[in-house]
């Protein structure tokens, strides 16, 4: 018998985060606003892919972008100047992930009225962001060819929470050894329902296919509300 109390701090934090995420999802649902969370490691090409993807989606939807970083506003400035879409920079103060509360606080300074789609570019990290529900309707996970095809085995939770997975930087295949069959097997081992795409933001390869699939998800969501 213990003569002291045991507090499961992490479980409590996750539970409270999940409650906040559910409330945030419900609030955005009332506005028929779809929330997409983009996760990947640093340098995987998140911002570059968004610069190629969002102009396609902007033909149909009114878009807002949340850019999360530990510091700096480089990505927010790039997206805002290049695409002209409404953009907000979030600084995590050293945290390696965003929580639903951080997102909710950010949205209080980001008028979501009239937006069909909010895109969050999460902190570059294959571990922490996967642990926290941001209130998003779906998670898009990117993995670049130079990172290697074994990452679903090494970072299982990230691929377990993914709805879509995009392999980026296809233009580097001549330089790096990447086994697509092994990668797909690794993803399916963690998540049999995840859709997998192959994209290259620089050449445009696969970007339209990814956009089309996202549009289908967004349209189905909006129609259901």
HELIX and SHEET records of a PDB file:
HELIX    1   1 UNK A    9  UNK A   30  1                                  22    
HELIX    2   2 UNK A   46  UNK A   57  1                                  12    
HELIX    3   3 UNK A   74  UNK A   83  1                                  10    
HELIX    4   4 UNK A  100  UNK A  107  1                                   8    
HELIX    5   5 UNK A  128  UNK A  131  1                                   4    
HELIX    6   6 UNK A  145  UNK A  147  5                                   3    
HELIX    7   7 UNK A  151  UNK A  154  1                                   4    
HELIX    8   8 UNK A  156  UNK A  160  1                                   5    
HELIX    9   9 UNK A  170  UNK A  172  5                                   3    
HELIX   10  10 UNK A  180  UNK A  190  1                                  11    
HELIX   11  11 UNK A  207  UNK A  224  1                                  18    
SHEET    1   A 7 UNK A  86  UNK A  91  0                                        
SHEET    2   A 7 UNK A  63  UNK A  69  1                                        
SHEET    3   A 7 UNK A 117  UNK A 121  1                                        
SHEET    4   A 7 UNK A  34  UNK A  39  1                                        
SHEET    5   A 7 UNK A 138  UNK A 144  1                                        
SHEET    6   A 7 UNK A 164  UNK A 168  1                                        
SHEET    7   A 7 UNK A 195  UNK A 198  1                                        
END                                                                             
